[in-house]
Amino acid sequence: WQYEKEYRIIEPRGSGINQFPEELLVEVIFGCQIGEDDKRTVTEWAKMRSHKPKLLAARKMDREFGLAIEVVI
């Protein structure tokens, strides 16, 4: 995903809880259909971290096909 300037973690042991250095997580993008409870849970979790990731949200664009990514305030 170099063209998107992002990294994805592929864990050969399968899904589940995996630990990695906290500073490696630099941003979280909420999907268009995330529920408010889940968004609130992740936001509160992010606030407690010593290395706080940037929080962004995807939304459907109005007049064209695609997503706009915006900073969550």
TIKOLMI-253150 format. One record per residue: y, z, x of N, C-alpha, C, O in turn. Coordinates in pm, whole numbers, plus 50000, padded with zeros to 5 digits. Atoms other than C-alpha are relative to their C-alpha. Example, Ala and Ser with C-alpha at 12.3 -4.5 7.8 and 13.67 -1.06 7.14 Angstrom:
<pts>
498815000050089495505078051230501205000050090501185006650194 498814999449918498945071451367501095007349923502205009049974 
</pts>
This chain:
<pts>
498815000050082500005000050000501255000050086502265006250051 498885000449908502314992850289501244993949934502364998749956 498845006550063504534969750081500705009249902501895007349874 499394990350090505144998849840500485012450076501055021650016 499614988749916505785022850131499405013149948500085023349940 500684988150047503225047449999498615000750062498074990950112 501354997649951499945062450106499195005949886499715013349803 500904994050097496965071149892498855006250076498405000950178 501104993149934494265095349985498704995749934498544997049812 501335003650050490725082549948499035009550069498855008950190 500864989649947488285110949992498544995749989498034993949878 501405004550006484745100550088499065009949933497975006249890 500864990050065483355133149946500144999849849499445007349780 499825000950144484555123849597501235007549952502025012550032 498834993650058487095138449360499885015250008498815020650037 499984985449997488085174749344501215005050077502124997450107 498894993849929490405198549522499814997950150498785001650206 500025002349855491185188249879501285005650058502355004449996 498834994249937493555205650116500494991050111499704985050184 499375007449891495995188350350501335006750027501825014249943 498744993449966499175199150528501084997749893501314986449850 499025000350109501875207250271501114989750022501544983349926 498875008949973504565186550443499664985149982500554976649984 500385014150019502565154350389500334994849860500454982749841 499645004250136503405153950018501524999549991502185009949990 498545001349998506955140150004500584996449863501764999049838 499485002550134507245128049644498864998849900497724995749935 500925001150112505535128349306500674991049898501834993049863 499485008750105505995100749050499235003049872498025001249865 500604997650131505355110748689499834986649930500764978549927 500245012250074503775082748487500734999949867501205010349820 499295001750128505315069248166499445008549887500185012649797 500634993350113502845087047944499625014550028498815020449956 500314986049970502735121448106500515008949887501595006649833 499584990550102502885149847856501025009850056501065012450176 498944990749956505795174147868499425012750063499985017950159 500614987949941503475203847937499544997350143499765005650231 500455003349866501935186248238501184998050095501155002350210 498805002349918505355175448365500645013450039501055015250154 499434986849974506635211148335499145007750101499675014350191 500914993249908503545224948515500184995050142500285003150235 499845005849866503935201148810501385003250056501515006150175 498644997049955507695206948827500095014550049500685017150154 499984985949958507235244848843499225001950129499655009350217 500814999249878504505240949106500804994750120500775000650228 499235006049891506765218549316501135009250046501445009850166 498904990849965509605243949305499545011650086500335017350162 500524988649925507345270649457499604996450144499365005350225 500455004349868506415250149763501125001550104502295000050072 498984999249895508165255350096500524986150036501694984650068 499595014049983508245217350143500004993749861498974989249812 499905004750138509505205949804499974984749994500824978250056 500025014650013508515170249712501104995349905501515002649814 499055006250092511025147249547499244996749872498114991749879 500645002850128510215143749175500664987849937501874987349919 499545012550059510505109349020499234997449871498145002949852 500695003350125509595095248679500094984949977501124978649998 500055014250036508515060448576500374998649853500005006949770 499715003150140509905045448257499934984849983500234977250074 500085014350028509355011948092501404994149995502325000149939 498695006650002512224987748145500234994149862499294989949794 499655004650135514064976847831499894985049980499314980549881 499875014350024514624939747878499114991350088499214979050085 500895007749917511974929548128498715007650021498635019649997 501294993949975508374936148221500075007850131500425002150234 500004992149879508104964348469500365014549975500605018649862 499664985750007508835000548544501225002750086501414996750192 498884994949920511985017448663499595013950046499055021649967 500314986849945511535047748888501325007350019502215002650089 498754992449998514205074348845499775014150050498685019650032 500074986349951514895107949007500025009549880500815007849787 500044989850106513995137448783501015010850039501025015450153 498974989849972516855162348757499515013549950500225023549964 
</pts>
